[in-house]
């Protein structure tokens, strides 16, 4: 990767977009400390003071894994200190209330084989949100396997829940990027554009072209 230079302010909601293979996931794994950096550096700050090492990050993988136990146990695996009320809150937030009733005493199967794709995704999300002490939350295709209306409702809830946290969304399509504070557009391992939705649309550059080609040029800013 090259030409990577940007700053993420506190509480920023950032979308990283680009074509398949453009380098989105690589960039995020560098931020999360999962890949070594050969040149340059990534600096983390807390209240204007530089912090050593990588801060606590909660990462929703594109292909997560669920354990063969109950939904509540799957959530608490990520934070055993959660109270019953906190677990119930996450179940409600992620739209899992009815599903949890069905699997209160039952297991969901190895890797959630008894659940639909959308149900699995919501359980994975609840686990990521269980990491309440994380400074940064990364979501690789948060809305995959969800219908558009469900995805928008869920994204609204997540943004409100994590209002004071840095959130990074990897997007393979451009749905809902109009609600982000900052959008980074990646192409061939380089940042080709960076700005708000309005700035990038007015620029009529690569992001604008991607919006046109995806048929989403008439989207309006969401009520996030």
C-alpha positions as CSV (number, residue, x, y, z in Angstrom):
1,X,0.0,0.0,0.0
2,X,1.1,3.6,-0.6
3,X,-0.1,7.2,-0.4
4,X,-1.8,6.3,2.9
5,X,-2.0,9.4,5.1
6,X,-5.1,10.4,7.1
7,X,-6.2,11.3,10.6
8,X,-9.3,10.0,12.4
9,X,-10.7,12.4,15.0
10,X,-12.3,11.2,18.3
11,X,-15.8,9.7,17.9
12,X,-15.4,9.7,14.1
13,X,-17.6,7.3,12.0
14,X,-15.4,6.3,9.1
15,X,-16.2,4.3,6.0
16,X,-13.5,2.8,3.9
17,X,-14.8,2.0,0.4
18,X,-13.4,0.7,-2.9
19,X,-13.6,-2.2,-5.4
20,X,-12.8,-5.8,-4.4
21,X,-9.1,-6.2,-3.9
22,X,-8.4,-2.5,-3.6
23,X,-6.8,-2.8,-0.1
24,X,-9.6,-2.0,2.3
25,X,-9.2,-5.0,4.5
26,X,-5.4,-4.7,4.4
27,X,-5.6,-1.1,5.6
28,X,-7.9,-2.0,8.5
29,X,-5.8,-4.9,9.6
30,X,-2.8,-2.5,9.7
31,X,-4.8,-0.2,11.9
32,X,-5.8,-3.1,14.1
33,X,-2.1,-4.2,14.5
34,X,-2.8,-7.5,12.8
35,X,-0.2,-6.9,10.0
36,X,3.3,-5.5,10.6
37,X,4.1,-2.1,9.1
38,X,7.2,-2.0,6.9
39,X,7.4,1.7,6.4
40,X,5.7,4.7,8.0
41,X,3.8,4.5,11.3
42,X,0.3,4.4,12.8
43,X,0.0,6.6,15.9
44,X,-2.8,6.4,18.5
45,X,-3.7,9.3,20.7
46,X,-5.9,9.7,23.8
47,X,-6.7,13.2,24.9
48,X,-3.9,14.6,22.8
49,X,-1.3,12.2,24.4
50,X,0.3,9.6,22.2
51,X,-0.3,6.0,23.5
52,X,2.2,3.2,23.1
53,X,1.0,0.1,21.4
54,X,-2.4,-0.6,19.8
55,X,-5.5,0.3,21.8
56,X,-8.2,-2.2,22.5
57,X,-10.1,-2.8,19.3
58,X,-13.3,-4.8,18.8
59,X,-13.4,-6.3,15.3
60,X,-16.4,-7.7,13.4
61,X,-14.9,-10.0,10.8
62,X,-16.5,-10.6,7.5
63,X,-16.6,-14.3,8.3
64,X,-16.9,-14.7,12.0
65,X,-17.3,-17.9,14.0
66,X,-20.1,-18.8,16.4
67,X,-19.7,-21.5,19.1
68,X,-22.0,-24.5,19.6
69,X,-23.7,-23.0,22.7
70,X,-26.6,-20.7,23.5
71,X,-26.9,-17.1,22.1
72,X,-26.2,-15.6,25.5
73,X,-23.1,-17.7,26.0
74,X,-21.8,-16.7,22.6
75,X,-22.2,-13.0,23.5
76,X,-20.6,-13.4,27.0
77,X,-17.6,-15.2,25.5
78,X,-16.3,-11.8,24.4
79,X,-16.9,-10.3,27.9
80,X,-17.6,-12.6,30.8
81,X,-18.0,-9.6,33.1
82,X,-21.3,-8.5,31.4
83,X,-24.3,-8.4,33.7
84,X,-27.5,-10.1,32.8
85,X,-29.0,-6.6,32.1
86,X,-26.2,-5.8,29.8
87,X,-26.6,-9.0,27.9
88,X,-30.3,-8.4,27.6
89,X,-29.6,-4.9,26.3
90,X,-27.4,-6.3,23.5
91,X,-29.9,-8.9,22.6
92,X,-32.6,-6.2,22.3
93,X,-30.3,-3.8,20.4
94,X,-29.3,-6.5,17.8
95,X,-32.9,-7.7,17.3
96,X,-32.3,-11.1,18.8
97,X,-35.1,-11.2,21.4
98,X,-37.3,-13.7,19.7
99,X,-34.4,-15.8,18.6
100,X,-32.9,-15.9,22.1
101,X,-36.3,-17.2,23.4
102,X,-36.1,-20.0,20.9
103,X,-32.5,-20.9,22.0
104,X,-32.6,-20.1,25.7
105,X,-31.7,-23.7,26.6
106,X,-30.7,-24.9,23.1
107,X,-27.4,-24.6,21.3
108,X,-27.2,-22.8,17.9
109,X,-25.0,-25.5,16.4
110,X,-21.3,-25.4,15.3
111,X,-20.7,-22.0,13.8
112,X,-24.4,-21.2,14.2
113,X,-25.5,-23.8,11.6
114,X,-29.1,-23.7,12.9
115,X,-29.3,-19.9,12.2
116,X,-29.9,-17.9,9.0
117,X,-27.1,-15.7,7.7
118,X,-28.8,-12.6,9.0
119,X,-29.3,-14.1,12.5
120,X,-25.7,-15.2,12.6
121,X,-24.6,-11.7,11.7
122,X,-26.6,-10.1,14.5
123,X,-25.2,-12.5,17.1
124,X,-21.7,-11.7,15.9
125,X,-22.5,-8.0,16.2
126,X,-23.7,-8.4,19.7
127,X,-20.4,-10.1,20.6
128,X,-18.4,-7.2,19.2
129,X,-20.5,-4.7,21.1
130,X,-19.9,-6.7,24.3
131,X,-16.4,-5.4,24.3
132,X,-17.5,-2.2,26.0
133,X,-13.9,-1.1,26.9
134,X,-12.8,-1.0,23.3
135,X,-11.6,2.4,21.9
136,X,-12.1,1.5,18.3
137,X,-14.8,-0.7,16.7
138,X,-14.2,-2.1,13.2
139,X,-17.0,-3.6,11.1
140,X,-16.2,-5.5,8.0
141,X,-19.5,-5.6,6.1
142,X,-21.7,-5.1,9.1
143,X,-24.9,-5.2,7.0
144,X,-24.1,-8.3,4.9
145,X,-26.9,-11.0,4.9
146,X,-29.4,-8.4,6.1
147,X,-32.2,-6.9,4.1
148,X,-32.0,-3.1,3.5
149,X,-34.5,-2.0,6.0
150,X,-33.2,-4.2,8.8
151,X,-29.6,-3.1,7.9
152,X,-30.5,0.6,8.2
153,X,-32.3,0.2,11.5
154,X,-29.5,-1.9,13.0
155,X,-26.8,0.6,11.8
156,X,-28.7,3.5,13.4
157,X,-28.8,1.6,16.7
158,X,-25.1,0.8,16.5
159,X,-24.1,4.4,15.7
160,X,-26.1,5.6,18.7
161,X,-24.7,2.9,21.0
162,X,-21.2,3.9,20.0
163,X,-21.7,7.6,19.7
164,X,-18.5,8.5,21.5
165,X,-16.3,5.8,20.0
166,X,-14.3,5.6,16.8
167,X,-16.1,3.3,14.3
168,X,-14.6,2.1,11.1
169,X,-16.8,0.5,8.5
170,X,-15.4,-1.5,5.6
171,X,-17.9,-1.3,2.7
172,X,-17.8,-3.4,-0.4
173,X,-20.9,-1.5,-1.6
174,X,-21.8,2.1,-0.9
175,X,-25.1,1.7,0.9
176,X,-25.4,4.0,4.0
177,X,-22.0,5.7,3.4
178,X,-23.9,9.0,3.2
179,X,-24.3,8.9,7.0
180,X,-20.6,8.7,7.8
181,X,-18.4,11.6,9.1
182,X,-15.5,10.6,6.8
183,X,-15.2,8.4,3.7
184,X,-11.9,7.1,2.5
185,X,-11.8,5.8,-1.1
186,X,-9.2,3.1,-1.8
187,X,-8.0,2.1,-5.3
188,X,-5.0,-0.2,-6.0
189,X,-3.7,0.1,-2.5
190,X,-3.8,3.9,-2.5
191,X,-6.1,6.6,-1.1
192,X,-7.5,8.3,-4.1
193,X,-10.2,10.4,-2.3
194,X,-11.0,11.4,1.2
195,X,-13.9,13.6,2.6
196,X,-17.5,13.8,3.7
197,X,-20.3,12.4,1.5
198,X,-21.2,15.9,0.3
199,X,-17.6,16.8,-0.5
200,X,-17.0,13.7,-2.5
201,X,-20.3,13.9,-4.4
202,X,-19.6,17.5,-5.2
203,X,-16.1,16.7,-6.4
204,X,-17.6,14.3,-9.0
205,X,-14.5,12.1,-8.9
206,X,-14.0,8.4,-8.3
207,X,-16.5,8.1,-5.4
208,X,-19.1,9.9,-7.5
209,X,-18.5,7.5,-10.3
210,X,-18.8,4.5,-8.0
211,X,-22.1,5.9,-6.7
212,X,-23.4,6.3,-10.3
213,X,-22.3,2.8,-11.3
214,X,-24.0,1.3,-8.2
215,X,-27.3,3.1,-9.0
216,X,-27.2,5.0,-5.7
217,X,-26.6,8.5,-7.0
218,X,-30.1,9.6,-5.7
219,X,-29.6,8.5,-2.1
220,X,-30.2,11.2,0.6
221,X,-28.3,11.7,3.8
222,X,-29.6,9.3,6.3
223,X,-31.0,10.3,9.7
224,X,-28.1,8.8,11.7
